[in-house]
Amino acid sequence: MSEVKSIFGEFENPNAKNEEKVIIDYCHEFVEHYQSFAEILIHEDIRNKDNRRSINSKSFISNAMVMYIILETMISESIADYKNQYGNTSFINKLESLMLNNVFVACKEELATYKHLIDEKKCEEIFFNECK
C-alpha cells in the first residue's frame, strides 16, 4: 500500500523538537516585546500631542524599534533554517503562516500609525553599530 503524504508537510518531526522550542521562544519574546513597545508608542503619542516628549523617549523608542527588527529577523531566519534542515512540517507551515502573514503584518500596520515617533536614521545607526 502506498504511503499518503500531506500537502501541508509532515505532521511532526521528532528530531526537530529542540529547534521548534527555540523558534516558539523567539515568537513569545517577540510578542512580549511588541506589546511593551506598542504601549510605549501609545503613551509617547499622547505626550507628543501635548508637546511633552522627553529627550530620552526618542532614544528609548529607537532602541525598542531596533529590538523589534532583530527579533523579527531572528524569527524569519529561524523559520528559513528550520525549513532547510527539516522541510515543510505542519508545525512550521502553521507557525510561518501565523507569524509572517498575520502577526508581522498587523504589527507593521500599527507601527505605521506611529511612524512620526520613530527616527529611522537613528534606528539604522543603532542597528548597524550593534550588529557589527
Secondary structure, 3 states (H helix, E strand, C coil): CCCCCCCCCECCCHHHHHHHHHHHHHHHHHHHHHHHHHHHHHHHHHHHHCCCCCHHHHHHHHHHHHHHHHHHHHHHHHHHHHHHHHCCEHHHHHHHHHHHHHHHHHHHHHHHHCHHHCCHHHHHHHHHHHCC
